[in-house]
C-alpha cells in the first residue's frame, strides 16, 4: 500500500440538527466544537455527490471521537428504517466505566434501548457488559463496559 489511513471523524445524517445536538451534548456528554449555519461553499454538493445539496453541520467531540452531525436542507431526505441486520446499517460503540449506571441514567432521560444490558460470553468483550440504544433519529449506538482485570465478570446490579 502506498498510503496510510487514520480515523478522522464519523458523520451522521440527522433530521433535526438542534434536536440531535441537544441529545449528543446533554444526554451523552459530547462537547460542541462548532455549529455552522447553512454551508454555502460551492464544493459541498460535489463532495457529497448530490447536485444542489444544501446542509447544516455541527461538530461534536468526546475523547477519541469527533462526530459530524449533518442536516440536509435539500434535497428531501428519507429515513432509514431497517433493523441493524440490514446491509449498510451502522452503529457507533462507546466505552463506559459503569454500564449499569449509564443505562439507568439514559433510561431516566427517555433513551430507547433495544434490550437490557447483556454480558457477552464470547469475543473481545466477554465478561463485560453491552447494550444497544438509539438516538432521536433511530441511529443505533452501543455502550460497552470492558471486563476489569480484578473482576472479569461484574455482577448485574439488583433492580
Beta strands, then each sheet from edge to edge (+ up, - down):
strand 1: 10-14
strand 2: 31-39
strand 3: 54-62
strand 4: 65-74
strand 5: 91-95
strand 6: 112-113
strand 7: 129-134
strand 8: 140-145
sheet 1: 1+ 4+ 3- 2+
sheet 2: 5+ 8+ 7- 6+
end
